[in-house]
Amino acid sequence: MGRIIQYGMVLVVSLAILGCNKNLQPGDLPASVKIHKIYISQVALHYEKRRHRTTNYSVGILLPLNTEVELLEMTRKGFKVKVLDTGEEIGFVNHTKHTHDTVGQAFEKLFGGQQVGLFKFNRNERNNIESGTVAKGMSKAAVIIARGYPPAIATPSLKRDQWKYWKNRWDTILVTFKNDRVSEIKD
């Protein structure tokens, strides 16, 4: 009886170890995503202590739009990139319960293969995109590029006229649109 319990425990521990493998296999990655490939940031985003949360806080260091990065790894909970200009490595933690995105979807929202052209935005929008900020008069498209996507838990549809962003874990920003332009920002 003791041997059966011992073998059972070994089996349970072995299965637990196998189940804890967080690394995605090449077939688990989205078709467009390849490890060690160069990508370009599609939005301006902030990171703190070499980490960005897909909840999209606006604290820390700005990683500007159109920054080239190398994808180093992708797990079920996030991914890591290396900024080509600086060599700095940044980990991205995907908070699925807030974003409703898989890690692959989160990656594809933040990084792509082409630079984002700013020609369709006015000077005010371009200035705010470059600084990662939101200001009155910006279009919804400009806000996404300047600030990233608002967490789906508080903004389930980008068609809504109010988007809620988090500054940090405790403070939020409410961006209100009228006729597709920012009309009010409540901090």
Contacts in CASP RR format, 6 or more apart in sequence:
PFRMAT RR
TARGET T0000
AUTHOR 0000-0000-0000
METHOD contacts of the structure
MODEL  1
MGRIIQYGMVLVVSLAILGCNKNLQPGDLPASVKIHKIYISQVALHYEKR
RHRTTNYSVGILLPLNTEVELLEMTRKGFKVKVLDTGEEIGFVNHTKHTH
DTVGQAFEKLFGGQQVGLFKFNRNERNNIESGTVAKGMSKAAVIIARGYP
PAIATPSLKRDQWKYWKNRWDTILVTFKNDRVSEIKD
22 75 0 8 1.000
22 76 0 8 1.000
22 77 0 8 1.000
23 73 0 8 1.000
23 75 0 8 1.000
23 76 0 8 1.000
24 74 0 8 1.000
24 75 0 8 1.000
24 76 0 8 1.000
24 103 0 8 1.000
26 35 0 8 1.000
29 35 0 8 1.000
29 74 0 8 1.000
29 104 0 8 1.000
30 104 0 8 1.000
30 105 0 8 1.000
30 107 0 8 1.000
30 108 0 8 1.000
32 108 0 8 1.000
33 71 0 8 1.000
33 74 0 8 1.000
33 104 0 8 1.000
33 107 0 8 1.000
33 108 0 8 1.000
34 71 0 8 1.000
35 71 0 8 1.000
35 72 0 8 1.000
35 73 0 8 1.000
35 74 0 8 1.000
36 70 0 8 1.000
36 71 0 8 1.000
36 72 0 8 1.000
37 70 0 8 1.000
37 71 0 8 1.000
38 68 0 8 1.000
38 69 0 8 1.000
38 70 0 8 1.000
38 84 0 8 1.000
38 113 0 8 1.000
39 68 0 8 1.000
39 69 0 8 1.000
39 70 0 8 1.000
39 71 0 8 1.000
39 81 0 8 1.000
39 111 0 8 1.000
39 112 0 8 1.000
39 113 0 8 1.000
40 66 0 8 1.000
40 67 0 8 1.000
40 68 0 8 1.000
40 69 0 8 1.000
40 111 0 8 1.000
40 112 0 8 1.000
40 113 0 8 1.000
40 114 0 8 1.000
40 115 0 8 1.000
40 116 0 8 1.000
41 63 0 8 1.000
41 64 0 8 1.000
41 65 0 8 1.000
41 66 0 8 1.000
41 67 0 8 1.000
41 69 0 8 1.000
41 110 0 8 1.000
41 111 0 8 1.000
42 65 0 8 1.000
42 109 0 8 1.000
42 110 0 8 1.000
42 111 0 8 1.000
42 112 0 8 1.000
42 116 0 8 1.000
42 145 0 8 1.000
43 65 0 8 1.000
43 109 0 8 1.000
43 110 0 8 1.000
43 144 0 8 1.000
43 145 0 8 1.000
43 146 0 8 1.000
43 147 0 8 1.000
43 148 0 8 1.000
43 149 0 8 1.000
44 62 0 8 1.000
44 63 0 8 1.000
44 64 0 8 1.000
44 65 0 8 1.000
44 129 0 8 1.000
44 130 0 8 1.000
44 131 0 8 1.000
44 132 0 8 1.000
44 145 0 8 1.000
44 146 0 8 1.000
44 147 0 8 1.000
44 148 0 8 1.000
45 52 0 8 1.000
45 56 0 8 1.000
45 62 0 8 1.000
45 63 0 8 1.000
45 110 0 8 1.000
45 148 0 8 1.000
46 52 0 8 1.000
46 57 0 8 1.000
46 58 0 8 1.000
46 59 0 8 1.000
46 60 0 8 1.000
46 61 0 8 1.000
46 62 0 8 1.000
46 63 0 8 1.000
46 132 0 8 1.000
47 60 0 8 1.000
47 61 0 8 1.000
47 63 0 8 1.000
47 90 0 8 1.000
47 91 0 8 1.000
48 57 0 8 1.000
48 59 0 8 1.000
48 60 0 8 1.000
48 61 0 8 1.000
50 88 0 8 1.000
50 89 0 8 1.000
50 90 0 8 1.000
50 91 0 8 1.000
51 90 0 8 1.000
51 91 0 8 1.000
51 92 0 8 1.000
51 93 0 8 1.000
52 63 0 8 1.000
52 90 0 8 1.000
52 91 0 8 1.000
52 92 0 8 1.000
52 93 0 8 1.000
53 92 0 8 1.000
53 93 0 8 1.000
53 95 0 8 1.000
54 92 0 8 1.000
54 93 0 8 1.000
54 94 0 8 1.000
54 95 0 8 1.000
54 98 0 8 1.000
54 99 0 8 1.000
54 101 0 8 1.000
54 106 0 8 1.000
54 110 0 8 1.000
54 151 0 8 1.000
55 95 0 8 1.000
55 98 0 8 1.000
55 99 0 8 1.000
55 151 0 8 1.000
55 166 0 8 1.000
56 147 0 8 1.000
56 148 0 8 1.000
56 149 0 8 1.000
56 150 0 8 1.000
56 151 0 8 1.000
56 165 0 8 1.000
56 166 0 8 1.000
57 166 0 8 1.000
57 167 0 8 1.000
57 168 0 8 1.000
57 169 0 8 1.000
58 132 0 8 1.000
58 147 0 8 1.000
58 165 0 8 1.000
58 166 0 8 1.000
58 167 0 8 1.000
58 168 0 8 1.000
58 173 0 8 1.000
59 167 0 8 1.000
59 168 0 8 1.000
62 131 0 8 1.000
62 132 0 8 1.000
63 83 0 8 1.000
63 90 0 8 1.000
64 130 0 8 1.000
64 132 0 8 1.000
65 116 0 8 1.000
65 118 0 8 1.000
65 129 0 8 1.000
65 130 0 8 1.000
65 145 0 8 1.000
65 146 0 8 1.000
66 115 0 8 1.000
66 116 0 8 1.000
67 83 0 8 1.000
67 84 0 8 1.000
67 85 0 8 1.000
68 83 0 8 1.000
68 84 0 8 1.000
68 85 0 8 1.000
69 81 0 8 1.000
69 82 0 8 1.000
69 83 0 8 1.000
69 84 0 8 1.000
69 90 0 8 1.000
69 111 0 8 1.000
70 81 0 8 1.000
70 82 0 8 1.000
70 84 0 8 1.000
71 79 0 8 1.000
71 80 0 8 1.000
71 81 0 8 1.000
71 107 0 8 1.000
71 111 0 8 1.000
72 79 0 8 1.000
72 80 0 8 1.000
72 81 0 8 1.000
72 82 0 8 1.000
72 89 0 8 1.000
73 79 0 8 1.000
73 80 0 8 1.000
74 80 0 8 1.000
74 103 0 8 1.000
74 104 0 8 1.000
74 107 0 8 1.000
75 103 0 8 1.000
76 103 0 8 1.000
77 93 0 8 1.000
77 94 0 8 1.000
77 103 0 8 1.000
78 91 0 8 1.000
78 92 0 8 1.000
78 93 0 8 1.000
78 94 0 8 1.000
78 103 0 8 1.000
78 106 0 8 1.000
79 91 0 8 1.000
79 92 0 8 1.000
79 94 0 8 1.000
79 103 0 8 1.000
79 104 0 8 1.000
79 107 0 8 1.000
80 89 0 8 1.000
80 90 0 8 1.000
80 91 0 8 1.000
80 92 0 8 1.000
81 89 0 8 1.000
81 90 0 8 1.000
81 91 0 8 1.000
81 92 0 8 1.000
81 111 0 8 1.000
82 88 0 8 1.000
82 89 0 8 1.000
82 90 0 8 1.000
83 89 0 8 1.000
83 90 0 8 1.000
92 106 0 8 1.000
92 107 0 8 1.000
92 110 0 8 1.000
94 101 0 8 1.000
94 102 0 8 1.000
94 103 0 8 1.000
94 104 0 8 1.000
94 106 0 8 1.000
95 151 0 8 1.000
96 102 0 8 1.000
96 103 0 8 1.000
97 153 0 8 1.000
98 151 0 8 1.000
98 152 0 8 1.000
98 153 0 8 1.000
99 106 0 8 1.000
99 149 0 8 1.000
99 151 0 8 1.000
99 152 0 8 1.000
99 153 0 8 1.000
100 152 0 8 1.000
100 153 0 8 1.000
101 109 0 8 1.000
101 152 0 8 1.000
109 148 0 8 1.000
109 149 0 8 1.000
110 148 0 8 1.000
116 145 0 8 1.000
118 125 0 8 1.000
118 126 0 8 1.000
118 129 0 8 1.000
120 141 0 8 1.000
121 129 0 8 1.000
121 139 0 8 1.000
121 141 0 8 1.000
121 142 0 8 1.000
121 145 0 8 1.000
124 135 0 8 1.000
124 137 0 8 1.000
124 138 0 8 1.000
125 137 0 8 1.000
125 138 0 8 1.000
125 139 0 8 1.000
125 142 0 8 1.000
125 146 0 8 1.000
128 134 0 8 1.000
128 135 0 8 1.000
128 138 0 8 1.000
128 142 0 8 1.000
128 146 0 8 1.000
129 142 0 8 1.000
129 145 0 8 1.000
129 146 0 8 1.000
131 146 0 8 1.000
132 146 0 8 1.000
132 147 0 8 1.000
133 146 0 8 1.000
133 147 0 8 1.000
134 143 0 8 1.000
134 146 0 8 1.000
134 147 0 8 1.000
134 173 0 8 1.000
134 175 0 8 1.000
134 182 0 8 1.000
134 185 0 8 1.000
135 182 0 8 1.000
135 185 0 8 1.000
136 181 0 8 1.000
136 182 0 8 1.000
136 183 0 8 1.000
136 184 0 8 1.000
136 185 0 8 1.000
137 181 0 8 1.000
137 182 0 8 1.000
137 183 0 8 1.000
138 146 0 8 1.000
138 181 0 8 1.000
138 182 0 8 1.000
139 180 0 8 1.000
139 181 0 8 1.000
139 182 0 8 1.000
140 158 0 8 1.000
140 177 0 8 1.000
140 180 0 8 1.000
143 163 0 8 1.000
143 175 0 8 1.000
143 182 0 8 1.000
144 158 0 8 1.000
147 165 0 8 1.000
149 158 0 8 1.000
150 158 0 8 1.000
150 163 0 8 1.000
150 164 0 8 1.000
150 165 0 8 1.000
150 175 0 8 1.000
151 164 0 8 1.000
151 165 0 8 1.000
151 166 0 8 1.000
154 164 0 8 1.000
154 172 0 8 1.000
155 162 0 8 1.000
155 163 0 8 1.000
155 164 0 8 1.000
161 176 0 8 1.000
161 177 0 8 1.000
161 178 0 8 1.000
162 174 0 8 1.000
162 175 0 8 1.000
162 176 0 8 1.000
162 177 0 8 1.000
163 174 0 8 1.000
163 175 0 8 1.000
163 177 0 8 1.000
164 172 0 8 1.000
164 173 0 8 1.000
164 174 0 8 1.000
164 175 0 8 1.000
165 172 0 8 1.000
165 173 0 8 1.000
165 174 0 8 1.000
165 175 0 8 1.000
166 172 0 8 1.000
166 173 0 8 1.000
167 173 0 8 1.000
167 187 0 8 1.000
171 187 0 8 1.000
173 185 0 8 1.000
173 186 0 8 1.000
173 187 0 8 1.000
174 184 0 8 1.000
174 185 0 8 1.000
174 186 0 8 1.000
175 182 0 8 1.000
175 184 0 8 1.000
175 185 0 8 1.000
176 182 0 8 1.000
176 183 0 8 1.000
176 184 0 8 1.000
176 185 0 8 1.000
176 186 0 8 1.000
177 183 0 8 1.000
END
